[in-house]
Amino acid sequence: GAVVSQHPSRVICKSGTSVKIECRSLDFQATTMFWYRQFPKQSLMLMATSNEGSKATYEQGVEKDKFLINHASLTLSTLTVTSAHPEDSSFYICSAPGSGGQLTDTQYFGPGTRLTVL
Amino acid sequence: TQLLKQSPQFLSIQEGENLTVYCNSSSVFSSLQWYRQEPGEGPVLLVTVVTGGEVKKLKRLTFQFGDARKDSSLHITAAQPGDTGLYLCAGARSSGDKLTFGTGTRLAVRP
């Protein structure tokens, strides 16, 4: 099956610094990737849709200047949390559709990145 | 706004028992998916249902999509400790629309 990786798996940073999280599709190309945020013991909330070669589409209430998304190639999307604060601490998960590029196609999820901001 | 509400929120049962998890909404979905997520990992797709009234079986797991495509259920027979995890339903209101995840059901199966 298709594999999506994320790096790093865990990161701890000081308040005010920026953190970059990578999402890679390892054996398939993904023109679209999706970034989710998950608080402890809660469900996934879609943050934004990453589009290769164009700007990301952000969900309502998500600050695009705070969460910078770059879809540099057909296999890589990055999420940069800028000027991180403790309230940004969360589990960030990316996904990529296996075919068709639509969200309703089978989504392959990365293993997630746990961000802790001190 | 959480469109998909799951119940129960938490469930702790003994190995061998049966259980049902419900995923309910007032909205109609064109497709609905069920995922299982273990701590510190991403969700893993279990099944996709697209037709009202559809029933799919995956070993000891039985998934049903409501006739009106507003709700779904997951039934596990003879639960095992390996079934422990967070179960999430996720629906799309139309083809190509965004997935909305349910509130989640955390299952613990005791040996």
Interface residues (C-beta under 8 A of the other chain):
Chain A: V4 Q6 K41 Q42 S43 L44 M45 L46 T49 F91 I93 S95 Q102 L103 T104 T106 Q107 Y108 F109 G110 P111 G112 R114
Chain B: Q2 S30 S31 Q33 Y35 G40 E41 G42 P43 V44 L45 T48 L88 A90 A92 S95 G96 D97 K98 L99 T100 F101 G102 T103 G104 R106
